Amino acid sequence: MNDRLSLSPETTSLLAEITEWYRFTSGDTSVADKWFTGFERLLESLIQHPDRHPLAREADEIGIELREVHYGSGRRLTHRALFVIEGDVVEVLTIRHHAQQDLTREELSLD
């Protein structure tokens, strides 16, 4: 079990942007709030055995142990949170929509 969850500034910003997008497109604040609350719960659950989640498909290309967890509203998984485990901290680096291209080393500033 890990002790702490850390969200990168990008993750925090993306959560707000995606929630606002749901609010705008649905025209219903409760839809956006439900999406946000569910995603937030999913992220908080990462503290419990984060290594149970698979490596992200771009992990080998990036060269780090990048893991992913999927989330969506209803039956459709629409987003994935990409995270690393650093000691007792689970750090969520970013959120990607499934239609987005894979994350690159350059986006993570690893080069």
Backbone bond lengths (Angstrom), bond angles and torsions (degrees), N, CA, C in turn:
res aa  C-N    CA-C-N  psi(-1)  N-CA   C-N-CA  omega(-1)  CA-C   N-CA-C  phi
1 M - - - 1.452 - - 1.517 109.06 -
2 N 1.324 115.88 137.56 1.451 121.27 178.13 1.517 109.60 -95.43
3 D 1.321 115.13 155.45 1.455 119.74 -174.24 1.524 114.56 -90.48
4 R 1.327 116.04 -23.53 1.461 116.80 -169.50 1.520 111.57 -146.88
5 L 1.331 114.87 146.57 1.453 123.14 173.85 1.516 107.45 -111.13
6 S 1.313 116.39 131.83 1.460 121.39 178.93 1.521 108.84 -124.61
7 L 1.320 116.24 129.89 1.459 121.33 176.67 1.521 108.68 -106.05
8 S 1.315 116.44 128.36 1.458 119.77 177.03 1.531 108.73 -65.18
9 P 1.334 117.47 158.36 1.475 119.36 175.52 1.531 111.78 -56.02
10 E 1.336 116.85 -36.69 1.466 120.18 178.23 1.526 110.77 -62.61
11 T 1.321 116.81 -42.85 1.463 120.80 179.65 1.516 110.79 -61.88
12 T 1.308 117.08 -45.85 1.468 121.48 179.64 1.522 110.72 -60.13
13 S 1.312 116.16 -43.74 1.458 121.48 179.08 1.528 111.42 -64.97
14 L 1.323 116.34 -44.38 1.469 119.98 179.63 1.524 112.11 -64.51
15 L 1.317 117.41 -38.43 1.470 119.89 176.38 1.520 110.91 -57.52
16 A 1.326 116.22 -44.50 1.465 120.60 179.35 1.537 110.89 -65.72
17 E 1.326 116.92 -43.99 1.471 121.03 -179.54 1.530 111.68 -63.13
18 I 1.315 116.67 -45.73 1.465 120.40 -178.68 1.518 110.57 -65.76
19 T 1.317 116.76 -41.78 1.464 120.76 178.19 1.521 110.26 -61.42
20 E 1.316 117.16 -43.05 1.468 121.09 178.25 1.527 110.78 -63.95
21 W 1.343 116.81 -38.29 1.460 120.39 177.37 1.531 110.23 -61.61
22 Y 1.338 117.38 -45.19 1.462 120.25 176.95 1.527 111.11 -61.41
23 R 1.310 116.85 -39.64 1.467 121.20 179.22 1.534 109.61 -62.19
24 F 1.319 116.64 -44.94 1.464 121.95 -177.47 1.532 111.13 -68.90
25 T 1.326 117.38 -48.80 1.470 120.04 -174.05 1.522 112.97 -73.24
26 S 1.310 116.91 -31.59 1.464 118.91 -179.11 1.529 111.49 -86.38
27 G 1.332 115.95 -24.34 1.457 119.22 -175.54 1.519 112.10 69.69
28 D 1.312 116.08 14.19 1.463 121.38 -175.24 1.524 109.34 -135.88
29 T 1.305 116.18 113.62 1.456 121.42 -179.23 1.525 111.78 -59.49
30 S 1.325 117.22 -34.63 1.468 119.57 -176.90 1.531 111.45 -66.12
31 V 1.331 118.11 -32.37 1.462 120.95 177.54 1.523 109.77 -63.98
32 A 1.324 115.95 -47.12 1.463 120.98 179.73 1.522 110.85 -64.37
33 D 1.318 116.72 -43.19 1.459 120.34 179.96 1.528 111.50 -63.72
34 K 1.327 116.30 -39.41 1.468 120.39 178.62 1.528 109.96 -64.55
35 W 1.341 117.14 -43.11 1.462 120.81 179.09 1.533 109.59 -61.35
36 F 1.327 116.94 -48.74 1.459 121.70 -177.61 1.527 110.85 -61.45
37 T 1.316 116.92 -47.50 1.464 120.83 -178.54 1.525 110.77 -62.14
38 G 1.317 117.03 -41.80 1.453 120.35 178.70 1.515 112.47 -65.01
39 F 1.327 116.60 -42.01 1.461 119.99 179.71 1.523 110.34 -67.09
40 E 1.320 115.56 -40.41 1.466 120.42 178.44 1.533 110.75 -61.46
41 R 1.316 117.01 -42.69 1.477 121.01 177.45 1.522 111.20 -62.42
42 L 1.331 115.61 -41.78 1.456 120.10 178.16 1.527 110.46 -59.69
43 L 1.326 116.68 -45.94 1.464 120.43 179.78 1.527 111.15 -62.88
44 E 1.324 116.72 -42.44 1.462 120.19 179.13 1.531 111.39 -63.35
45 S 1.332 116.84 -30.24 1.466 120.07 -179.90 1.528 111.97 -70.48
46 L 1.319 117.23 -14.75 1.465 120.26 179.50 1.518 112.33 -63.14
47 I 1.320 117.59 -22.37 1.465 120.90 179.61 1.532 110.22 -62.21
48 Q 1.320 116.35 -32.29 1.464 121.68 178.86 1.533 109.14 -86.02
49 H 1.286 117.93 103.91 1.467 123.72 175.29 1.532 113.92 53.77
50 P 1.313 118.14 60.88 1.470 120.10 -178.75 1.526 113.14 -62.76
51 D 1.323 116.63 -22.53 1.463 119.79 -178.85 1.529 112.70 -74.06
52 R 1.333 117.89 -2.98 1.467 120.78 175.88 1.524 110.78 -74.58
53 H 1.322 116.51 -15.68 1.465 120.68 179.98 1.527 109.86 -87.50
54 P 1.325 116.38 146.10 1.468 119.57 -174.44 1.525 112.95 -72.41
55 L 1.322 113.41 161.23 1.459 119.06 171.44 1.522 108.24 -66.14
56 A 1.323 115.48 143.98 1.465 120.84 177.03 1.521 108.89 -69.77
57 R 1.314 116.28 153.25 1.465 119.97 -176.93 1.516 112.97 -62.36
58 E 1.340 117.58 -22.97 1.457 120.41 -179.87 1.526 113.58 -95.34
59 A 1.320 117.92 5.72 1.466 121.99 -176.58 1.524 112.28 -57.97
60 D 1.318 117.23 -46.68 1.471 120.15 -179.76 1.523 111.36 -62.76
61 E 1.316 116.29 -44.09 1.468 121.33 -179.26 1.532 111.44 -62.67
62 I 1.328 115.91 -41.02 1.468 120.50 -178.79 1.522 110.82 -77.04
63 G 1.330 116.41 -32.43 1.451 120.13 177.26 1.517 115.02 88.78
64 I 1.328 116.82 21.71 1.467 120.74 174.80 1.524 108.31 -132.84
65 E 1.322 116.39 163.36 1.460 120.92 179.00 1.525 109.32 -80.78
66 L 1.314 114.68 72.37 1.464 123.23 -178.43 1.523 108.70 -85.87
67 R 1.308 116.63 124.41 1.463 121.64 -179.03 1.520 110.01 -112.14
68 E 1.332 115.27 164.03 1.461 119.64 -178.69 1.515 111.16 -138.84
69 V 1.319 113.62 151.54 1.456 121.66 172.84 1.527 105.76 -136.29
70 H 1.335 116.49 138.36 1.458 122.21 -173.99 1.523 111.11 -102.00
71 Y 1.345 114.46 150.00 1.464 120.25 179.17 1.521 109.99 -149.54
72 G 1.305 115.74 149.32 1.453 121.03 174.35 1.507 110.26 -163.58
73 S 1.303 114.30 169.59 1.460 118.93 177.42 1.523 107.83 -97.54
74 G 1.290 116.40 141.74 1.456 119.70 -175.45 1.515 110.21 68.26
75 R 1.321 116.52 -138.26 1.464 120.78 -178.22 1.525 112.91 -94.21
76 R 1.314 117.24 -5.66 1.462 120.60 -177.30 1.523 111.42 -94.34
77 L 1.317 116.17 124.41 1.460 120.84 173.47 1.532 106.67 -85.21
78 T 1.309 116.26 116.68 1.464 120.12 -173.00 1.524 113.92 -111.77
79 H 1.321 117.03 -23.84 1.458 120.69 -175.43 1.525 110.73 -133.08
80 R 1.320 114.97 159.28 1.456 119.82 173.60 1.524 108.43 -136.86
81 A 1.305 114.71 137.62 1.456 121.68 174.89 1.520 107.00 -94.73
82 L 1.319 116.26 130.69 1.463 122.04 179.69 1.514 108.15 -106.14
83 F 1.336 116.38 127.67 1.457 119.98 -173.28 1.519 112.01 -143.33
84 V 1.319 113.98 162.41 1.464 121.66 174.42 1.517 108.00 -126.00
85 I 1.329 115.30 157.59 1.459 121.76 176.67 1.520 106.22 -110.10
86 E 1.322 116.18 116.54 1.469 122.78 -179.36 1.524 108.44 -118.23
87 G 1.327 116.97 95.51 1.468 119.92 -177.81 1.513 109.74 64.89
88 D 1.337 116.89 -119.31 1.461 120.52 179.30 1.524 112.80 -99.83
89 V 1.329 116.96 15.29 1.467 122.00 -179.30 1.526 109.86 -115.30
90 V 1.320 115.66 132.56 1.462 121.96 170.92 1.522 105.68 -100.50
91 E 1.325 116.14 116.52 1.468 119.80 -178.57 1.520 110.24 -109.60
92 V 1.331 115.11 117.22 1.459 121.12 176.91 1.523 106.70 -85.10
93 L 1.336 115.80 116.57 1.463 121.57 -174.31 1.516 112.85 -85.25
94 T 1.336 116.10 -38.74 1.461 119.26 -177.97 1.520 110.42 -165.65
95 I 1.308 115.16 172.32 1.462 123.31 175.11 1.519 106.46 -124.71
96 R 1.315 116.65 136.13 1.460 121.37 178.66 1.522 109.77 -126.00
97 H 1.318 115.86 140.51 1.461 120.84 169.30 1.523 106.43 -75.94
98 H 1.307 117.42 147.98 1.465 120.48 -177.75 1.532 112.83 -61.35
99 A 1.325 117.94 -23.59 1.464 120.56 179.62 1.536 112.43 -81.02
100 Q 1.322 117.02 -12.79 1.463 120.36 179.97 1.521 111.00 -73.65
101 Q 1.328 114.75 153.61 1.457 120.26 174.95 1.527 109.46 -66.31
102 D 1.324 115.46 162.28 1.462 120.59 179.07 1.524 110.75 -61.72
103 L 1.300 115.02 150.86 1.450 122.58 176.17 1.531 109.80 -66.40
104 T 1.320 117.52 146.01 1.473 120.95 179.56 1.520 110.57 -117.00
105 R 1.339 115.70 163.23 1.469 120.89 175.77 1.527 111.06 -57.38
106 E 1.327 116.01 -40.08 1.457 120.43 -178.36 1.533 111.63 -61.63
107 E 1.317 116.85 -37.93 1.469 120.22 179.05 1.526 111.42 -65.78
108 L 1.313 115.91 -27.96 1.468 119.94 179.06 1.532 112.26 -91.51
109 S 1.327 116.61 -1.04 1.473 122.42 -178.82 1.534 111.19 58.73
110 L 1.317 116.62 42.61 1.474 120.64 179.16 1.528 112.64 -91.56
111 D 1.314 117.45 -11.07 1.464 120.36 -179.67 1.514 110.83 -97.61
